[in-house]
């Protein structure tokens, strides 16, 4: 099993990073009192196959609720449908948090968590961000991050992961990416440190999860209204490619309470999209 970062010579590792390494004190200093009480354990590693895989590999008897895992690098990071998430050393924030007895399904949790992350980033002065259904975090210049909620061997356990490009990717990494992608550092000249941003995101996830557990039915049903002001796709022509190869085109019209995309075709027919890859139509933009 990988050794936590505090057990590794961080001076040698820092030579390969564009900024300071993540550290426990720096991350936890950014947590509010409520989030500190909800954090069961924080583990930071120089590298993992993926933070999700680390939590999945723990014994079934392990208590994962409130456990957070950060890595400076992921060798097998992945996003939706198993697509690779390029995670070079020291250039991003790669975070997963465990949750037991989740009250909502992964797709719904992913969208809610995206809103929690936007709120946390806005409090740091990183405003003007949106969410591209189903799980992308977007700046006007391109995608800078994504989220993924997934059950962990059983429906009683779930892992929520966040990946952000904090510093620009080098040329070799950019060649592996097939979409417009940008880093936070390229978008915000006065960017807080990585530890502070990682702590803010972790705190937002922990507090959001706790609030969701206490939420009433009406509060859970309010997701479409909460999502609407941050909806990157709203009113745009989109193309949805389903896993089976079926392609549908129409105008994105928000989401429903379960987190499914609502789409209206040119013929006036409505579709509820739960799975599939979404691309913008000929108007262009982030894909």
C-alpha positions as CSV (number, residue, x, y, z in Angstrom):
1,X,0.0,0.0,0.0
2,X,1.2,3.5,-0.8
3,X,2.9,5.5,2.0
4,X,1.2,8.7,3.1
5,X,3.0,11.9,2.1
6,X,4.2,12.7,5.5
7,X,6.3,9.5,5.5
8,X,8.0,10.4,2.2
9,X,10.9,12.8,1.5
10,X,8.8,15.7,0.4
11,X,11.8,17.8,-0.6
12,X,12.6,15.4,-3.4
13,X,9.0,15.2,-4.5
14,X,8.6,19.0,-4.5
15,X,11.2,19.3,-7.2
16,X,8.6,17.9,-9.6
17,X,5.8,20.2,-8.6
18,X,5.1,23.7,-9.9
19,X,4.0,24.8,-6.4
20,X,4.0,23.7,-2.7
21,X,2.9,20.2,-2.0
22,X,-0.3,19.4,-0.3
23,X,0.0,18.9,3.5
24,X,-2.4,18.0,6.3
25,X,-2.0,21.2,8.3
26,X,-2.6,23.4,5.2
27,X,-5.7,21.5,4.1
28,X,-7.3,21.2,7.5
29,X,-6.6,24.9,8.2
30,X,-9.1,25.7,5.4
31,X,-11.9,23.7,7.1
32,X,-14.6,25.3,9.1
33,X,-15.5,24.1,12.6
34,X,-18.4,22.1,11.3
35,X,-16.3,20.3,8.6
36,X,-13.6,19.5,11.1
37,X,-16.1,17.7,13.2
38,X,-17.3,15.7,10.2
39,X,-13.9,14.6,8.9
40,X,-13.1,11.2,10.2
41,X,-9.6,11.0,8.7
42,X,-7.5,12.7,6.0
43,X,-4.9,10.7,4.1
44,X,-2.5,12.4,1.6
45,X,-0.4,10.4,-0.8
46,X,2.4,11.3,-3.3
47,X,0.7,9.0,-5.8
48,X,-2.1,6.4,-6.1
49,X,-3.7,4.5,-9.0
50,X,-6.7,6.6,-8.0
51,X,-8.2,8.0,-4.8
52,X,-11.4,6.1,-5.6
53,X,-9.5,2.8,-5.9
54,X,-7.8,3.4,-2.6
55,X,-11.1,3.7,-0.8
56,X,-12.5,0.7,-2.7
57,X,-9.5,-1.4,-1.7
58,X,-10.0,-0.9,2.0
59,X,-11.4,-3.9,3.9
60,X,-15.1,-4.1,4.0
61,X,-15.0,-3.7,7.8
62,X,-13.3,-0.3,7.4
63,X,-15.3,2.8,8.4
64,X,-15.1,5.0,5.3
65,X,-17.8,7.6,6.2
66,X,-16.1,11.0,6.4
67,X,-12.7,9.6,5.3
68,X,-11.0,11.8,2.7
69,X,-8.1,10.8,0.4
70,X,-5.9,13.2,-1.6
71,X,-3.1,12.3,-4.0
72,X,-0.5,14.4,-5.7
73,X,-0.7,12.2,-8.7
74,X,-3.0,9.5,-10.1
75,X,-1.7,6.8,-12.4
76,X,-5.1,5.5,-13.3
77,X,-7.5,8.4,-12.6
78,X,-10.8,8.0,-14.3
79,X,-14.0,9.9,-14.9
80,X,-17.5,9.0,-16.2
81,X,-17.7,5.7,-18.2
82,X,-14.2,4.9,-17.1
83,X,-12.6,7.6,-19.3
84,X,-9.0,8.4,-18.2
85,X,-8.5,11.6,-16.1
86,X,-5.0,12.9,-16.7
87,X,-3.6,13.5,-13.2
88,X,0.1,14.7,-13.3
89,X,2.1,15.2,-10.2
90,X,1.5,18.4,-8.2
91,X,-0.7,20.0,-10.9
92,X,-4.2,19.3,-9.7
93,X,-6.5,18.4,-6.8
94,X,-7.5,14.7,-6.8
95,X,-9.8,14.1,-3.9
96,X,-12.2,11.3,-2.9
97,X,-14.5,11.2,0.2
98,X,-16.3,8.1,1.5
99,X,-20.0,8.1,2.5
100,X,-22.2,5.5,4.1
101,X,-26.0,5.2,3.8
102,X,-26.3,7.9,1.1
103,X,-29.9,9.3,0.7
104,X,-29.6,9.9,-3.0
105,X,-28.3,8.1,-6.1
106,X,-24.8,8.8,-7.5
107,X,-25.9,10.9,-10.4
108,X,-28.0,13.2,-8.2
109,X,-25.2,13.4,-5.7
110,X,-22.7,14.4,-8.4
111,X,-24.8,17.4,-9.5
112,X,-25.4,18.5,-5.9
113,X,-21.7,18.2,-5.1
114,X,-20.8,20.2,-8.1
115,X,-23.0,23.1,-6.7
116,X,-21.3,22.7,-3.3
117,X,-17.9,23.0,-5.0
118,X,-18.9,26.1,-7.0
119,X,-20.1,27.8,-3.8
120,X,-16.8,27.0,-2.1
121,X,-14.8,28.3,-5.0
122,X,-16.9,31.5,-5.2
123,X,-16.2,32.1,-1.5
124,X,-12.5,32.1,-2.5
125,X,-13.2,34.7,-5.2
126,X,-13.3,32.2,-8.1
127,X,-16.6,33.3,-9.6
128,X,-18.3,32.9,-12.9
129,X,-18.1,29.1,-13.0
130,X,-20.8,26.7,-14.2
131,X,-21.7,23.0,-14.3
132,X,-22.0,21.2,-17.6
133,X,-24.3,18.2,-17.1
134,X,-23.7,15.6,-16.0
135,X,-20.4,16.2,-14.1
136,X,-18.1,18.9,-15.6
137,X,-16.9,22.1,-13.9
138,X,-16.6,24.8,-16.5
139,X,-15.0,28.2,-16.9
140,X,-15.7,30.4,-19.9
141,X,-12.3,29.3,-21.3
142,X,-12.9,25.6,-20.9
143,X,-13.4,22.6,-18.6
144,X,-11.2,22.7,-15.5
145,X,-12.6,19.9,-13.4
146,X,-15.1,17.1,-12.9
147,X,-16.9,15.1,-10.2
148,X,-17.9,11.5,-10.0
149,X,-20.2,9.7,-7.5
150,X,-20.2,5.9,-7.5
151,X,-21.4,3.1,-5.3
152,X,-18.7,1.1,-3.6
153,X,-19.4,-2.6,-4.0
154,X,-22.7,-2.1,-2.2
155,X,-25.5,0.5,-2.4
156,X,-24.9,1.3,1.3
157,X,-21.5,2.8,0.5
158,X,-20.6,5.6,-2.0
159,X,-17.4,7.4,-3.0
160,X,-17.6,11.0,-4.2
161,X,-14.6,12.2,-6.2
162,X,-13.4,15.6,-7.4
163,X,-10.6,16.3,-9.9
164,X,-9.4,19.8,-10.7
165,X,-6.7,21.0,-13.0
166,X,-5.0,23.6,-10.7
167,X,-1.8,24.4,-12.7
168,X,-1.5,24.2,-16.5
169,X,-0.8,20.7,-17.9
170,X,2.5,20.3,-19.7
171,X,2.6,19.7,-23.4
172,X,2.8,15.9,-23.2
173,X,-0.3,15.8,-21.0
174,X,-2.2,18.1,-23.2
175,X,-1.7,15.8,-26.2
176,X,-3.7,13.2,-24.3
177,X,-6.8,15.4,-23.9
178,X,-9.5,15.5,-26.5
179,X,-11.4,18.5,-25.3
180,X,-11.0,22.1,-24.4
181,X,-9.4,22.1,-21.0
182,X,-8.0,24.8,-18.8
183,X,-6.5,25.2,-15.4
184,X,-7.6,27.4,-12.6
185,X,-4.2,29.2,-12.6
186,X,-4.8,30.2,-16.2
187,X,-8.2,31.7,-15.3
188,X,-7.5,33.4,-12.1
189,X,-4.2,35.4,-11.6
190,X,-4.8,35.8,-7.9
191,X,-5.4,32.2,-7.1
192,X,-5.2,30.9,-3.5
193,X,-2.8,28.1,-2.7
194,X,-3.7,24.5,-3.5
195,X,-4.0,23.5,0.2
196,X,-6.5,26.2,0.8
197,X,-8.6,25.3,-2.3
198,X,-8.4,21.6,-1.5
199,X,-9.6,22.3,2.1
200,X,-12.4,24.5,0.9
201,X,-13.6,21.8,-1.5
202,X,-13.3,19.1,1.2
203,X,-15.2,21.2,3.7
204,X,-18.0,21.9,1.1
205,X,-18.4,18.1,0.4
206,X,-18.4,17.1,4.1
207,X,-20.9,19.9,5.0
208,X,-23.0,19.3,2.0
209,X,-23.3,15.5,2.7
210,X,-24.3,16.2,6.3
211,X,-27.0,18.7,5.1
212,X,-28.3,16.2,2.6
213,X,-28.8,13.6,5.2
214,X,-31.1,16.0,7.2
215,X,-32.9,17.3,4.1
216,X,-36.6,16.9,3.8
217,X,-38.4,15.6,0.7
218,X,-39.2,19.2,-0.5
219,X,-35.5,20.2,-0.1
220,X,-34.4,17.2,-2.1
221,X,-36.9,18.1,-4.8
222,X,-35.5,21.6,-5.2
223,X,-32.4,20.5,-7.1
224,X,-33.7,21.8,-10.5
225,X,-34.1,25.3,-9.1
226,X,-30.8,25.2,-7.3
227,X,-29.0,24.0,-10.5
228,X,-30.6,26.4,-13.0
229,X,-28.4,29.5,-12.3
230,X,-25.3,27.5,-12.8
231,X,-26.4,25.4,-15.8
232,X,-23.9,25.7,-18.7
233,X,-26.1,23.8,-21.2
234,X,-29.4,25.6,-20.5
235,X,-31.0,26.8,-23.8
236,X,-28.2,25.5,-25.9
237,X,-28.4,23.0,-28.8
238,X,-26.9,19.7,-27.7
239,X,-26.2,16.3,-29.0
240,X,-26.5,13.3,-26.7
241,X,-24.7,10.1,-27.6
242,X,-26.0,7.2,-25.6
243,X,-23.8,4.2,-24.7
244,X,-25.7,2.1,-27.2
245,X,-24.8,4.4,-30.1
246,X,-28.2,6.2,-30.3
247,X,-27.8,10.0,-30.9
248,X,-30.4,12.5,-30.1
249,X,-30.3,16.3,-30.7
250,X,-32.3,19.0,-29.1
251,X,-32.3,22.0,-26.8
252,X,-31.2,21.5,-23.2
253,X,-33.9,22.6,-20.8
254,X,-32.5,22.1,-17.3
255,X,-32.7,19.0,-15.1
256,X,-35.4,17.2,-13.1
257,X,-35.4,16.4,-9.4
258,X,-33.5,13.1,-10.0
259,X,-30.7,14.9,-11.9
260,X,-31.7,13.8,-15.4
261,X,-31.2,16.2,-18.3
262,X,-34.3,17.5,-19.9
263,X,-34.1,18.0,-23.6
264,X,-36.6,19.2,-26.3
265,X,-36.2,18.2,-29.9
266,X,-37.0,20.4,-32.9
267,X,-40.2,18.4,-33.3
268,X,-41.4,19.4,-29.8
269,X,-40.7,16.0,-28.2
270,X,-39.3,15.9,-24.7
271,X,-36.7,13.5,-23.6
272,X,-35.3,12.7,-20.1
273,X,-31.6,11.9,-20.4
274,X,-30.0,9.9,-17.6
275,X,-26.9,8.6,-19.4
276,X,-24.9,9.6,-22.4
277,X,-22.2,11.9,-23.5
278,X,-23.3,15.5,-24.2
279,X,-21.8,17.7,-26.8
280,X,-22.8,21.2,-27.9
281,X,-24.3,21.7,-31.3
282,X,-22.8,23.7,-34.1
283,X,-22.6,26.9,-31.9
284,X,-19.4,25.4,-30.5
285,X,-17.8,25.8,-27.1
286,X,-16.9,23.3,-24.4
287,X,-17.5,19.7,-25.4
